[in-house]
Amino acid sequence: MKFQLIDRIELLQPGERIVTVKTLSLAEEYLADHFPSFPILPGVLMIEAMTQSAAWLVRLAQDYANSIVVLKTARNARYNYFLRPGNTLRCEVSVKTMDDDSAAFTASGSVGETPAVSAKLELMWRNVGGPGSEPAHADRRIVEQLKETFALIGGPGALAAAEASQAAEA
């Protein structure tokens, strides 16, 4: 992925749902062309932000068994808001189904109370070496980088909060 579209994980319930945020800055390189006099986050990158959020649910469910998690399909995408620099996109993604080779999610993004985007996403995964291959050196390097990114965006703290919440409910 060329663009990291998750700044922070706010809520993480492994196997169920994730809430992430992305604050759009005028320094984002894709805004120079989209559009110079009216910079907005391209709709496809809103979908990508929700896809990246869903990918964390996949990685955690599989304990990082696959290095590559990608969007297979996006259905019923609806755009309701022009996300401009200074706005924060809050993505909420819930697991519908997860099996051996793909997972389905419902996803939405909002700016404050205003709905911005929604879609039904399906993700699939592989290792660099191909389906069913043992993780190669490249896969291990990718997974290590993903774990570092997870730490930088607050994943461990969100996991600890979820565990504490479950313990308090028990």
GROMACS elastic network, one bead per residue, 0.5 to 0.9 nm:
[ bonds ]
;  ai    aj funct       b0    kb
    1     4     6  0.71221   500
    3    45     6  0.87688   500
    4     7     6  0.77233   500
    4    49     6  0.81168   500
    4    52     6  0.82236   500
    5    21     6  0.83673   500
    5    22     6  0.60651   500
    5    23     6  0.87618   500
    5    45     6  0.78320   500
    5    46     6  0.84553   500
    5    48     6  0.73630   500
    5    49     6  0.50914   500
    5    50     6  0.86378   500
    5    52     6  0.72058   500
    5    53     6  0.87319   500
    6     9     6  0.74298   500
    6    20     6  0.64398   500
    6    21     6  0.59391   500
    6    22     6  0.51914   500
    6    23     6  0.85121   500
    6    49     6  0.64160   500
    6    50     6  0.87932   500
    6    52     6  0.72095   500
    6    53     6  0.71893   500
    6   153     6  0.72306   500
    7    20     6  0.74243   500
    7    21     6  0.57881   500
    7    22     6  0.50240   500
    7    23     6  0.70448   500
    7   152     6  0.85824   500
    7   153     6  0.57679   500
    7   154     6  0.86844   500
    8    19     6  0.87814   500
    8    20     6  0.56806   500
    8    21     6  0.54788   500
    8    22     6  0.70789   500
    8   152     6  0.80493   500
    8   154     6  0.57966   500
    8   155     6  0.78291   500
    9    12     6  0.71017   500
    9    18     6  0.74459   500
    9    19     6  0.60843   500
    9    21     6  0.65823   500
    9    53     6  0.83963   500
    9   150     6  0.86602   500
    9   153     6  0.59492   500
    9   154     6  0.55562   500
    9   155     6  0.58741   500
    9   157     6  0.86470   500
    9   158     6  0.65935   500
   10    18     6  0.76986   500
   10    19     6  0.54529   500
   10    20     6  0.54392   500
   10    21     6  0.72332   500
   10   154     6  0.76660   500
   10   155     6  0.83055   500
   10   157     6  0.88839   500
   10   158     6  0.63338   500
   11    17     6  0.79374   500
   11    18     6  0.54991   500
   11    20     6  0.70515   500
   11   155     6  0.86078   500
   11   158     6  0.55265   500
   11   159     6  0.79039   500
   11   161     6  0.80542   500
   11   162     6  0.75030   500
   12    15     6  0.89715   500
   12    16     6  0.81570   500
   12    17     6  0.61458   500
   12    19     6  0.65102   500
   12    20     6  0.86780   500
   12    57     6  0.82636   500
   12   155     6  0.76544   500
   12   158     6  0.55045   500
   12   159     6  0.59453   500
   12   161     6  0.82290   500
   12   162     6  0.64126   500
   13    16     6  0.54106   500
   13    17     6  0.51648   500
   13    18     6  0.61319   500
   13    57     6  0.83647   500
   13   158     6  0.83674   500
   13   159     6  0.73116   500
   13   162     6  0.61013   500
   13   163     6  0.86290   500
   14    17     6  0.65471   500
   14    18     6  0.77137   500
   14    56     6  0.88972   500
   14    57     6  0.60924   500
   14    58     6  0.87910   500
   14    60     6  0.67359   500
   14    61     6  0.67954   500
   14   159     6  0.78910   500
   14   162     6  0.84641   500
   15    57     6  0.62174   500
   15    58     6  0.78540   500
   15    60     6  0.78972   500
   15    61     6  0.61229   500
   15    94     6  0.85494   500
   15    95     6  0.67492   500
   15    98     6  0.86029   500
   16    57     6  0.77195   500
   16    93     6  0.84968   500
   16    94     6  0.57254   500
   16    95     6  0.52552   500
   16    96     6  0.82047   500
   17    54     6  0.82001   500
   17    57     6  0.72893   500
   17    92     6  0.72975   500
   17    93     6  0.55190   500
   17    95     6  0.60967   500
   18    53     6  0.68073   500
   18    54     6  0.73000   500
   18    56     6  0.81879   500
   18    57     6  0.71643   500
   18    91     6  0.79802   500
   18    92     6  0.59240   500
   18    93     6  0.54170   500
   18    94     6  0.66749   500
   18    95     6  0.89481   500
   19    53     6  0.75233   500
   19    90     6  0.69416   500
   19    91     6  0.55082   500
   19    93     6  0.64818   500
   19    94     6  0.89374   500
   20    49     6  0.86728   500
   20    50     6  0.84167   500
   20    53     6  0.65631   500
   20    89     6  0.82421   500
   20    90     6  0.57481   500
   20    91     6  0.51588   500
   20    92     6  0.67021   500
   20    93     6  0.86004   500
   21    49     6  0.87159   500
   21    88     6  0.65490   500
   21    89     6  0.55469   500
   21    91     6  0.60729   500
   21    92     6  0.89582   500
   21   109     6  0.89860   500
   22    49     6  0.77960   500
   22    87     6  0.84221   500
   22    88     6  0.54922   500
   22    89     6  0.51377   500
   22    90     6  0.66006   500
   22    91     6  0.81541   500
   23    85     6  0.76834   500
   23    86     6  0.64958   500
   23    87     6  0.58064   500
   23    89     6  0.62097   500
   23    90     6  0.86261   500
   24    27     6  0.84303   500
   24    28     6  0.73213   500
   24    40     6  0.88180   500
   24    41     6  0.76363   500
   24    83     6  0.76481   500
   24    84     6  0.67045   500
   24    86     6  0.55535   500
   24    87     6  0.57281   500
   24    88     6  0.61502   500
   24    89     6  0.77407   500
   25    28     6  0.57334   500
   25    31     6  0.89603   500
   25    84     6  0.81675   500
   25    86     6  0.59008   500
   25    87     6  0.81107   500
   26    29     6  0.81253   500
   26    31     6  0.69693   500
   26    32     6  0.86199   500
   26    39     6  0.78266   500
   26    84     6  0.82935   500
   26    85     6  0.51758   500
   26    86     6  0.76725   500
   27    30     6  0.87543   500
   27    31     6  0.77257   500
   27    32     6  0.86658   500
   27    85     6  0.86188   500
   28    31     6  0.58107   500
   28    32     6  0.78400   500
   28    85     6  0.87677   500
   29    32     6  0.59149   500
   29    33     6  0.82646   500
   30    33     6  0.60556   500
   30    34     6  0.64683   500
   30    35     6  0.89376   500
   30    41     6  0.79703   500
   30    42     6  0.83416   500
   31    35     6  0.62961   500
   31    36     6  0.69886   500
   31    38     6  0.88028   500
   31    39     6  0.53852   500
   31    40     6  0.64871   500
   31    41     6  0.68533   500
   31    42     6  0.83080   500
   31    85     6  0.89045   500
   32    35     6  0.64583   500
   32    36     6  0.53889   500
   32    37     6  0.89221   500
   32    39     6  0.72421   500
   33    36     6  0.55888   500
   33    39     6  0.79352   500
   34    37     6  0.85420   500
   34    38     6  0.74412   500
   34    39     6  0.55634   500
   34    40     6  0.62137   500
   34    41     6  0.73360   500
   34    42     6  0.69081   500
   35    38     6  0.50169   500
   35    40     6  0.66372   500
   36    39     6  0.57849   500
   38    84     6  0.82498   500
   39    83     6  0.85366   500
   39    84     6  0.62175   500
   39    85     6  0.72443   500
   40    43     6  0.87370   500
   40    82     6  0.59961   500
   40    83     6  0.53430   500
   40    85     6  0.70745   500
   41    44     6  0.83661   500
   41    45     6  0.66245   500
   41    46     6  0.70507   500
   41    82     6  0.71604   500
   41    83     6  0.54516   500
   41    84     6  0.64387   500
   41    85     6  0.81519   500
   42    45     6  0.53727   500
   42    46     6  0.67249   500
   42    82     6  0.85915   500
   42    83     6  0.82874   500
   43    46     6  0.50296   500
   43    47     6  0.65094   500
   43    48     6  0.86269   500
   43    79     6  0.71512   500
   43    82     6  0.86152   500
   43    83     6  0.88943   500
   43   117     6  0.81240   500
   44    47     6  0.50921   500
   44    48     6  0.61821   500
   44    49     6  0.87481   500
   45    49     6  0.60557   500
   45    50     6  0.85926   500
   46    49     6  0.51241   500
   46    50     6  0.65508   500
   46    51     6  0.86628   500
   46    79     6  0.89734   500
   46    83     6  0.88195   500
   46    89     6  0.82679   500
   46    91     6  0.89450   500
   46   109     6  0.77642   500
   46   116     6  0.86757   500
   46   117     6  0.70650   500
   47    50     6  0.52143   500
   47    51     6  0.61237   500
   47    52     6  0.86601   500
   47    74     6  0.79529   500
   47    77     6  0.81716   500
   47   107     6  0.87426   500
   47   108     6  0.89633   500
   47   109     6  0.89012   500
   47   117     6  0.77519   500
   47   118     6  0.80618   500
   47   119     6  0.76164   500
   47   121     6  0.87090   500
   48    52     6  0.60062   500
   48    53     6  0.84533   500
   48    71     6  0.82595   500
   49    52     6  0.51696   500
   49    53     6  0.62673   500
   49    54     6  0.87503   500
   49    89     6  0.88004   500
   49    91     6  0.74455   500
   49   109     6  0.88716   500
   50    53     6  0.50002   500
   50    54     6  0.62331   500
   50    55     6  0.86029   500
   50    91     6  0.59845   500
   50    92     6  0.75553   500
   50    93     6  0.68674   500
   50   107     6  0.63487   500
   50   108     6  0.73084   500
   50   109     6  0.74909   500
   50   118     6  0.88131   500
   50   119     6  0.87193   500
   50   121     6  0.84826   500
   51    54     6  0.50750   500
   51    55     6  0.60945   500
   51    56     6  0.89206   500
   51    70     6  0.76507   500
   51    71     6  0.64982   500
   51    93     6  0.86784   500
   51   107     6  0.84385   500
   51   121     6  0.72494   500
   51   122     6  0.86632   500
   51   123     6  0.77272   500
   52    55     6  0.50040   500
   52    56     6  0.67481   500
   52    69     6  0.86008   500
   52    70     6  0.84424   500
   52    71     6  0.89106   500
   53    56     6  0.55763   500
   53    57     6  0.72349   500
   53    91     6  0.74468   500
   53    92     6  0.81118   500
   53    93     6  0.69241   500
   54    57     6  0.52955   500
   54    58     6  0.66495   500
   54    59     6  0.89352   500
   54    92     6  0.89682   500
   54    93     6  0.61548   500
   54    94     6  0.77644   500
   54    95     6  0.79756   500
   54   105     6  0.72400   500
   54   107     6  0.82920   500
   54   121     6  0.84969   500
   54   123     6  0.80350   500
   55    58     6  0.50127   500
   55    59     6  0.61730   500
   55    60     6  0.86274   500
   55    69     6  0.60442   500
   55    70     6  0.75718   500
   55    71     6  0.88198   500
   55   123     6  0.75486   500
   56    59     6  0.50837   500
   56    60     6  0.61387   500
   56    61     6  0.84905   500
   56    69     6  0.89753   500
   56   150     6  0.81749   500
   56   155     6  0.89494   500
   57    60     6  0.53340   500
   57    61     6  0.61120   500
   57    62     6  0.86525   500
   57    93     6  0.89932   500
   57    94     6  0.89272   500
   57    95     6  0.80578   500
   58    61     6  0.51395   500
   58    62     6  0.61786   500
   58    63     6  0.83579   500
   58    64     6  0.80904   500
   58    69     6  0.77654   500
   58    98     6  0.81894   500
   58   103     6  0.77513   500
   58   123     6  0.85729   500
   58   125     6  0.86804   500
   59    62     6  0.52317   500
   59    63     6  0.57292   500
   59    65     6  0.72300   500
   59    66     6  0.73994   500
   59    67     6  0.84270   500
   59    69     6  0.79759   500
   60    64     6  0.62812   500
   61    64     6  0.78287   500
   62    65     6  0.54204   500
   62    66     6  0.75999   500
   63    66     6  0.84686   500
   64    67     6  0.67463   500
   64   143     6  0.65758   500
   64   146     6  0.87250   500
   64   147     6  0.86096   500
   65   126     6  0.87936   500
   65   127     6  0.81262   500
   65   135     6  0.78259   500
   65   143     6  0.85018   500
   66    69     6  0.72773   500
   66   125     6  0.62937   500
   66   126     6  0.54070   500
   66   127     6  0.50046   500
   66   128     6  0.83503   500
   66   135     6  0.75872   500
   66   139     6  0.75312   500
   66   143     6  0.79109   500
   67   125     6  0.75819   500
   67   126     6  0.65215   500
   67   127     6  0.51236   500
   67   128     6  0.68680   500
   67   135     6  0.80870   500
   67   138     6  0.86948   500
   67   139     6  0.53686   500
   67   140     6  0.75616   500
   67   141     6  0.87904   500
   67   142     6  0.59989   500
   67   143     6  0.56236   500
   67   146     6  0.84109   500
   68   124     6  0.83711   500
   68   125     6  0.54014   500
   68   126     6  0.53120   500
   68   127     6  0.58251   500
   68   128     6  0.70619   500
   68   139     6  0.83149   500
   68   142     6  0.83081   500
   68   143     6  0.88052   500
   69   123     6  0.67028   500
   69   124     6  0.57776   500
   69   126     6  0.67210   500
   69   127     6  0.87919   500
   70   122     6  0.86762   500
   70   123     6  0.54905   500
   70   124     6  0.55772   500
   70   125     6  0.61496   500
   70   126     6  0.86648   500
   71    74     6  0.73590   500
   71   121     6  0.71674   500
   71   122     6  0.61107   500
   71   124     6  0.64543   500
   71   125     6  0.87679   500
   72   102     6  0.83581   500
   72   121     6  0.76143   500
   72   122     6  0.53517   500
   72   124     6  0.59645   500
   73   120     6  0.81062   500
   73   121     6  0.58047   500
   73   122     6  0.51044   500
   73   123     6  0.70070   500
   74    77     6  0.67428   500
   74   119     6  0.63529   500
   74   120     6  0.57027   500
   74   122     6  0.64870   500
   74   123     6  0.89363   500
   75   119     6  0.57809   500
   75   120     6  0.50672   500
   75   121     6  0.64265   500
   75   122     6  0.85210   500
   76   118     6  0.76070   500
   76   119     6  0.52749   500
   76   120     6  0.62058   500
   76   121     6  0.89757   500
   77   117     6  0.70901   500
   77   118     6  0.55551   500
   77   120     6  0.70676   500
   78   116     6  0.80902   500
   78   117     6  0.54411   500
   78   118     6  0.53245   500
   78   119     6  0.65078   500
   79    82     6  0.82516   500
   79   115     6  0.83140   500
   79   116     6  0.57536   500
   79   118     6  0.68679   500
   80   114     6  0.82660   500
   80   115     6  0.62654   500
   80   117     6  0.59448   500
   80   118     6  0.87001   500
   81   110     6  0.84232   500
   81   111     6  0.81433   500
   81   114     6  0.76918   500
   81   115     6  0.70377   500
   81   117     6  0.72735   500
   82   116     6  0.73977   500
   83    86     6  0.85322   500
   83    87     6  0.61400   500
   83    88     6  0.78977   500
   83    89     6  0.75307   500
   83   111     6  0.77502   500
   83   116     6  0.76162   500
   84    87     6  0.56417   500
   84    88     6  0.86749   500
   85    88     6  0.83966   500
   87   111     6  0.66794   500
   87   112     6  0.86581   500
   88   110     6  0.81114   500
   88   111     6  0.58213   500
   88   112     6  0.76681   500
   89   109     6  0.60391   500
   89   110     6  0.55682   500
   89   111     6  0.51653   500
   89   112     6  0.79949   500
   89   116     6  0.78700   500
   90   108     6  0.81921   500
   90   109     6  0.52712   500
   90   110     6  0.52724   500
   90   111     6  0.63552   500
   90   112     6  0.78237   500
   91   107     6  0.70825   500
   91   108     6  0.56722   500
   91   110     6  0.66733   500
   91   117     6  0.88668   500
   92   106     6  0.83121   500
   92   107     6  0.57185   500
   92   108     6  0.54008   500
   92   109     6  0.62335   500
   92   110     6  0.85406   500
   93   105     6  0.65010   500
   93   106     6  0.57562   500
   93   108     6  0.65396   500
   93   109     6  0.86593   500
   94   104     6  0.86734   500
   94   105     6  0.54551   500
   94   106     6  0.53842   500
   94   107     6  0.64656   500
   95    98     6  0.72346   500
   95   103     6  0.75182   500
   95   104     6  0.62469   500
   95   106     6  0.67052   500
   95   107     6  0.89173   500
   96   103     6  0.75072   500
   96   104     6  0.53143   500
   96   105     6  0.50589   500
   96   106     6  0.67998   500
   97   102     6  0.83764   500
   97   103     6  0.54314   500
   97   104     6  0.51437   500
   97   105     6  0.70810   500
   98   101     6  0.80385   500
   98   102     6  0.61319   500
   98   104     6  0.63907   500
   98   105     6  0.87432   500
   99   102     6  0.56867   500
   99   103     6  0.60858   500
  100   103     6  0.82907   500
  101   123     6  0.86080   500
  101   124     6  0.58904   500
  101   125     6  0.65614   500
  101   126     6  0.83347   500
  102   122     6  0.67905   500
  102   123     6  0.54951   500
  102   125     6  0.68989   500
  103   121     6  0.82451   500
  103   122     6  0.55430   500
  103   123     6  0.53814   500
  103   124     6  0.66222   500
  104   120     6  0.72931   500
  104   121     6  0.56999   500
  104   123     6  0.65397   500
  105   119     6  0.84832   500
  105   120     6  0.57925   500
  105   121     6  0.51026   500
  105   122     6  0.62589   500
  105   123     6  0.82319   500
  106   118     6  0.78268   500
  106   119     6  0.62798   500
  106   121     6  0.62818   500
  106   122     6  0.89278   500
  107   117     6  0.82755   500
  107   118     6  0.55709   500
  107   119     6  0.54174   500
  107   120     6  0.60734   500
  107   121     6  0.70679   500
  108   115     6  0.76380   500
  108   116     6  0.76193   500
  108   117     6  0.55495   500
  108   119     6  0.64312   500
  108   120     6  0.87114   500
  109   114     6  0.88153   500
  109   115     6  0.62670   500
  109   116     6  0.54414   500
  109   117     6  0.50076   500
  109   118     6  0.61770   500
  110   113     6  0.64587   500
  110   114     6  0.54349   500
  110   117     6  0.67372   500
  110   118     6  0.87857   500
  111   114     6  0.52195   500
  111   115     6  0.64501   500
  111   116     6  0.63183   500
  112   115     6  0.80480   500
  115   118     6  0.79636   500
  125   131     6  0.84673   500
  126   129     6  0.80437   500
  126   130     6  0.60767   500
  126   131     6  0.55475   500
  126   132     6  0.77471   500
  126   133     6  0.85886   500
  127   130     6  0.52597   500
  127   131     6  0.63902   500
  127   132     6  0.76921   500
  127   133     6  0.67756   500
  127   134     6  0.78796   500
  127   135     6  0.64800   500
  127   136     6  0.80582   500
  127   139     6  0.63074   500
  128   131     6  0.83572   500
  128   133     6  0.83864   500
  128   135     6  0.77854   500
  128   136     6  0.74767   500
  128   138     6  0.70599   500
  128   139     6  0.60264   500
  129   132     6  0.83656   500
  129   133     6  0.57561   500
  129   134     6  0.74546   500
  129   135     6  0.71088   500
  129   136     6  0.65553   500
  129   138     6  0.85002   500
  129   139     6  0.78334   500
  130   133     6  0.56313   500
  130   134     6  0.87191   500
  131   134     6  0.89011   500
  132   135     6  0.89985   500
  133   136     6  0.80226   500
  134   139     6  0.89766   500
  135   138     6  0.77783   500
  135   139     6  0.53728   500
  135   140     6  0.64332   500
  136   139     6  0.51316   500
  136   140     6  0.63529   500
  136   141     6  0.87732   500
  137   140     6  0.51710   500
  137   141     6  0.63413   500
  137   142     6  0.87447   500
  138   141     6  0.51320   500
  138   142     6  0.62269   500
  138   143     6  0.86363   500
  139   142     6  0.50988   500
  139   143     6  0.61193   500
  139   144     6  0.85887   500
  140   143     6  0.51017   500
  140   144     6  0.61526   500
  140   145     6  0.86698   500
  141   144     6  0.51373   500
  141   145     6  0.62922   500
  141   146     6  0.86550   500
  142   145     6  0.51315   500
  142   146     6  0.61792   500
  142   147     6  0.86877   500
  143   147     6  0.61667   500
  143   148     6  0.86341   500
  144   147     6  0.51202   500
  144   148     6  0.63321   500
  144   149     6  0.87258   500
  145   148     6  0.50648   500
  145   149     6  0.62262   500
  145   150     6  0.85945   500
  146   149     6  0.50005   500
  146   150     6  0.60638   500
  146   151     6  0.86424   500
  147   151     6  0.63302   500
  147   152     6  0.87320   500
  148   151     6  0.51670   500
  148   152     6  0.63011   500
  148   153     6  0.88609   500
  149   153     6  0.62676   500
  149   154     6  0.87299   500
  149   155     6  0.86124   500
  150   153     6  0.54402   500
  150   154     6  0.64834   500
  150   155     6  0.51172   500
  150   156     6  0.73207   500
  151   154     6  0.53625   500
  151   155     6  0.54278   500
  151   156     6  0.59478   500
  151   157     6  0.82690   500
  152   155     6  0.74756   500
  152   156     6  0.89622   500
  153   156     6  0.86506   500
  154   157     6  0.54159   500
  154   158     6  0.62580   500
  154   159     6  0.87142   500
  155   158     6  0.50932   500
  155   159     6  0.61194   500
  155   160     6  0.86054   500
  156   159     6  0.50365   500
  156   160     6  0.61326   500
  156   161     6  0.86169   500
  157   160     6  0.50525   500
  157   161     6  0.61612   500
  157   162     6  0.86201   500
  158   161     6  0.51001   500
  158   162     6  0.62203   500
  158   163     6  0.86733   500
  159   162     6  0.50955   500
  159   163     6  0.62134   500
  159   164     6  0.86118   500
  160   163     6  0.50790   500
  160   164     6  0.61006   500
  160   165     6  0.85387   500
  161   164     6  0.50530   500
  161   165     6  0.60812   500
  161   166     6  0.86169   500
  162   165     6  0.50705   500
  162   166     6  0.62165   500
  162   167     6  0.86147   500
  163   166     6  0.51120   500
  163   167     6  0.61346   500
  163   168     6  0.86142   500
  164   167     6  0.50374   500
  164   168     6  0.61396   500
  164   169     6  0.86482   500
  165   168     6  0.51345   500
  165   169     6  0.63017   500
  165   170     6  0.87966   500
  166   169     6  0.51242   500
  166   170     6  0.63195   500
  167   170     6  0.51781   500
